Amino acid sequence: MFLLTLSFLALVFTTLVTAKDIPKIYTAKNVLAAGNYNEGTSSSDLSLIIQINADGKIVVDEGSPVKYIVPQKDEIGWTEIKFDDSKWLDGISGVGFADGDDNTTVAVGAASVYTRYRFDVSNASSIKQLIFKVDYDDAYILWLNGVEIARTANIAALSPVGQIPKWDVSAARGAMGGHEASNQPAGKPNKDRWNSGRIVTHIVDVTFSGPSAYSVESQDKLATSWGYLKSVSK
């Protein structure tokens, strides 16, 4: 377990320091895209719950609104800001199945779940880092405004860092190593969740890039049906 933990931390560090770009952060409508991957379709549980701390203010947490899909094929461009997620489902974080730790449940046996969060950072111009806390089963990758910021070692063993894996990567290429979530009961949020020893923390450098993430897109590509749902904050 100790060696596995060291390997995971080393992988996360490598991912962050060798990334082509430091992720941009905006005052409004930032996008966190997250892929949650199962160790196999026979797995008994799946979960991904994320908290984002921006200089002491929680801008995404368990109970935040989220767009999600249980993919049955590859979704081209789904990690990018401009992706049109209007046909995805509306949910409340976390998303998964079994163990009673998800606010939004999907069908048992899902190979993966994709989620997209939009959130504001009111003092983004002065923010240098964001802190991400993750409770998960079995693997995940996170993209902030289109830039990969973290992935677990077990998914990296099947799909190299920087590559978006196929939606059924674990089933197609052999089961990855499993990981159990904290199994704290679902909440909106559950105040005990983030005190668990199974929580992973990522500290991510960011650079301020303007008032809105939408400003990077051309008007004819600005499409979303869910509008902007303000993330739960405290």
Backbone torsions as a table, in degrees:
resi	resn	phi	psi	omega
1	MET	NA	-42.1	-179.9
2	PHE	-62.0	-44.6	-179.6
3	LEU	-66.5	-38.1	178.4
4	LEU	-63.1	-41.7	179.4
5	THR	-62.3	-44.4	178.8
6	LEU	-61.9	-41.1	179.7
7	SER	-63.3	-41.8	-180.0
8	PHE	-63.8	-45.5	-179.7
9	LEU	-64.4	-39.1	178.6
10	ALA	-62.9	-40.0	-180.0
11	LEU	-64.3	-45.5	179.9
12	VAL	-60.4	-45.2	179.7
13	PHE	-59.2	-45.2	179.7
14	THR	-61.7	-42.4	179.8
15	THR	-59.0	-43.7	-175.2
16	LEU	-71.4	-43.8	-172.8
17	VAL	-82.0	-15.9	179.7
18	THR	-106.0	4.1	178.5
19	ALA	-59.3	141.8	-178.9
20	LYS	-61.5	-38.2	-176.7
21	ASP	-132.9	140.9	167.0
22	ILE	-72.1	131.7	-176.5
23	PRO	-62.5	144.6	177.5
24	LYS	-84.3	151.6	175.9
25	ILE	-129.4	142.5	-176.7
26	TYR	-124.8	162.7	177.6
27	THR	-67.5	-34.9	-175.9
28	ALA	-135.5	147.8	168.4
29	LYS	62.4	39.6	169.0
30	ASN	-65.4	155.5	-179.2
31	VAL	-124.8	120.8	168.5
32	LEU	-103.2	118.8	174.2
33	ALA	-105.4	136.7	-176.3
34	ALA	-137.6	128.5	173.1
35	GLY	-101.7	126.6	178.8
36	ASN	-112.5	121.6	-171.1
37	TYR	-119.0	136.4	-179.1
38	ASN	-90.0	151.2	179.6
39	GLU	-71.5	-9.6	178.0
40	GLY	167.2	157.7	-176.5
41	THR	-70.1	-10.2	176.3
42	SER	-92.9	1.4	179.8
43	SER	-62.4	148.1	-175.1
44	SER	-90.8	-5.3	-178.1
45	ASP	-158.7	161.5	-179.9
46	LEU	-158.6	136.6	-178.7
47	SER	-162.5	147.5	171.9
48	LEU	-150.8	117.4	-179.2
49	ILE	-129.4	129.6	-170.6
50	ILE	-127.8	140.3	171.1
51	GLN	-123.0	137.2	175.4
52	ILE	-120.9	126.1	180.0
53	ASN	-111.5	121.5	178.8
54	ALA	-112.6	93.2	178.3
55	ASP	54.8	44.6	176.4
56	GLY	94.3	-9.9	178.1
57	LYS	-104.5	126.9	178.9
58	ILE	-82.3	117.2	-176.0
59	VAL	-106.5	-17.1	170.5
60	VAL	-140.9	138.7	-179.5
61	ASP	-156.2	171.6	168.9
62	GLU	-53.3	131.6	-176.1
63	GLY	98.2	-8.6	178.3
64	SER	-72.8	149.9	175.0
65	PRO	-67.4	146.3	-176.6
66	VAL	-150.2	147.7	168.4
67	LYS	-96.5	139.5	-176.8
68	TYR	-147.5	159.8	175.4
69	ILE	-149.1	142.7	168.5
70	VAL	-96.9	99.4	-170.1
71	PRO	-70.2	147.3	173.0
72	GLN	-117.9	3.9	177.5
73	LYS	-161.7	169.3	176.6
74	ASP	-66.2	137.9	177.6
75	GLU	-105.2	108.1	-175.3
76	ILE	-72.2	125.9	173.5
77	GLY	79.3	11.7	-171.1
78	TRP	-69.7	-14.8	179.6
79	THR	-88.5	-4.6	-174.9
80	GLU	-90.1	155.2	179.1
81	ILE	-57.1	-45.4	-170.4
82	LYS	-77.8	-3.9	-177.2
83	PHE	-59.2	135.4	178.2
84	ASP	-86.3	103.0	-179.2
85	ASP	-99.0	22.6	-174.6
86	SER	-62.6	-25.0	-179.3
87	LYS	-92.6	-2.7	176.2
88	TRP	-75.4	163.6	-178.9
89	LEU	-83.7	154.0	174.2
90	ASP	-92.8	134.4	179.2
91	GLY	-145.4	-176.9	176.5
92	ILE	-124.5	128.7	-179.2
93	SER	-65.9	144.5	-2.8
94	GLY	-84.6	165.5	-178.5
95	VAL	-119.1	133.3	179.5
96	GLY	168.8	-157.1	176.3
97	PHE	-147.4	151.9	176.5
98	ALA	71.7	166.5	176.2
99	ASP	71.7	-3.7	175.7
100	GLY	68.4	20.6	-177.0
101	ASP	-109.5	10.9	-177.5
102	ASP	-117.6	135.1	174.2
103	ASN	-78.3	-27.3	177.2
104	THR	-121.5	121.2	-176.3
105	THR	-104.9	145.1	176.7
106	VAL	-118.6	174.5	-176.4
107	ALA	-63.4	139.2	176.5
108	VAL	-59.5	136.1	178.1
109	GLY	94.8	3.4	178.5
110	ALA	-57.4	133.3	-180.0
111	ALA	-75.4	-30.4	180.0
112	SER	-162.1	161.9	173.7
113	VAL	-137.4	133.5	175.0
114	TYR	-105.3	137.2	179.0
115	THR	-131.6	150.4	177.0
116	ARG	-136.2	127.3	178.4
117	TYR	-114.7	140.4	168.2
118	ARG	-112.1	139.6	-177.7
119	PHE	-152.8	153.4	176.4
120	ASP	-99.7	152.5	170.6
121	VAL	-131.2	97.9	-170.1
122	SER	-59.6	-33.0	-179.6
123	ASN	-107.6	36.3	-174.2
124	ALA	-56.7	-31.5	-177.0
125	SER	-63.9	-20.4	-179.3
126	SER	-108.1	1.2	-177.5
127	ILE	-85.1	130.1	177.2
128	LYS	-108.6	-22.8	-178.6
129	GLN	-145.0	150.6	168.5
130	LEU	-117.9	146.0	177.7
131	ILE	-109.4	122.6	179.1
132	PHE	-108.3	128.8	171.0
133	LYS	-114.0	138.0	-172.9
134	VAL	-134.0	129.6	171.5
135	ASP	-113.7	125.2	-167.7
136	TYR	-152.9	162.4	173.0
137	ASP	-158.8	116.0	6.2
138	ASP	-112.3	-19.9	-175.7
139	ALA	-156.4	158.5	178.6
140	TYR	-153.8	160.8	166.9
141	ILE	-133.1	139.7	178.7
142	LEU	-118.2	138.0	173.9
143	TRP	-125.7	127.1	176.6
144	LEU	-107.2	116.1	-178.9
145	ASN	48.8	43.0	173.6
146	GLY	89.0	-3.8	-178.8
147	VAL	-109.8	127.4	177.3
148	GLU	-65.3	131.9	-179.2
149	ILE	-118.7	-16.0	-179.8
150	ALA	-169.1	149.9	168.4
151	ARG	-152.5	150.3	179.6
152	THR	-77.9	155.5	-176.3
153	ALA	-63.0	-33.9	-176.2
154	ASN	-69.7	-33.7	175.7
155	ILE	-77.8	-31.1	177.4
156	ALA	-65.0	-26.8	177.8
157	ALA	-68.7	-22.5	-179.4
158	LEU	-104.1	-24.1	-176.8
159	SER	-144.1	119.3	-172.6
160	PRO	-60.7	152.4	175.9
161	VAL	-54.7	133.2	-179.2
162	GLY	94.6	-12.0	179.5
163	GLN	-103.9	136.3	174.0
164	ILE	-83.5	116.9	-176.3
165	PRO	-71.5	161.1	173.9
166	LYS	-64.0	152.4	-174.8
167	TRP	-58.1	-29.4	-178.4
168	ASP	-112.7	37.0	-171.0
169	VAL	-54.4	-41.1	-176.2
170	SER	-70.6	-38.3	-179.9
171	ALA	-72.1	-34.4	-174.4
172	ALA	-79.8	-29.0	-171.2
173	ARG	-119.8	10.0	179.0
174	GLY	102.7	143.7	-174.2
175	ALA	-62.5	135.0	175.2
176	MET	-82.5	168.4	174.3
177	GLY	-65.5	141.1	-177.3
178	GLY	-85.0	164.3	174.3
179	HIS	-148.1	134.5	-179.3
180	GLU	-96.0	136.3	174.6
181	ALA	-71.3	176.0	-178.1
182	SER	-68.3	-20.2	-178.2
183	ASN	61.0	26.1	169.3
184	GLN	-69.9	141.3	179.4
185	PRO	-59.6	150.1	179.4
186	ALA	-58.5	144.9	177.1
187	GLY	-150.7	178.5	-177.1
188	LYS	-135.6	54.9	-1.0
189	PRO	-95.7	176.2	170.6
190	ASN	-90.7	113.0	-173.8
191	LYS	-64.1	-19.0	-179.3
192	ASP	-86.3	-14.3	-172.3
193	ARG	-59.7	-47.5	-169.6
194	TRP	-79.9	2.6	174.0
195	ASN	-95.6	-1.2	-177.7
196	SER	-72.1	147.1	177.4
197	GLY	-72.4	-7.1	-179.1
198	ARG	-94.2	-0.2	-179.4
199	ILE	-76.6	136.9	175.9
200	VAL	-104.0	137.6	-179.6
201	THR	-116.6	133.9	174.1
202	HIS	-121.2	128.6	173.4
203	ILE	-104.2	116.9	-168.7
204	VAL	-117.9	122.1	173.7
205	ASP	-68.0	140.5	178.5
206	VAL	-136.5	162.4	176.6
207	THR	-129.3	133.5	-177.5
208	PHE	-71.5	136.1	-174.6
209	SER	-134.2	12.5	174.0
210	GLY	133.0	-176.5	-173.4
211	PRO	-74.8	-26.9	-175.9
212	SER	-151.0	138.0	175.6
213	ALA	-63.3	-25.9	-179.9
214	TYR	-67.2	-20.5	-178.2
215	SER	-67.0	-14.1	179.5
216	VAL	-86.2	-4.0	-175.5
217	GLU	-108.7	149.9	171.9
218	SER	-73.9	150.6	-174.8
219	GLN	-60.3	-34.5	-176.7
220	ASP	-73.7	-8.8	178.2
221	LYS	-106.8	5.0	-176.4
222	LEU	-85.4	89.7	-174.9
223	ALA	-133.9	128.0	170.7
224	THR	-163.7	139.8	-177.7
225	SER	-97.9	-14.7	-178.1
226	TRP	-90.1	-1.6	-179.0
227	GLY	62.4	-145.3	176.4
228	TYR	-119.6	117.3	178.0
229	LEU	-101.0	117.6	-174.5
230	LYS	-66.6	129.8	-179.3
231	SER	-69.1	148.6	176.3
232	VAL	-63.4	133.1	178.9
233	SER	-135.9	161.9	177.1
234	LYS	-148.8	NA	NA
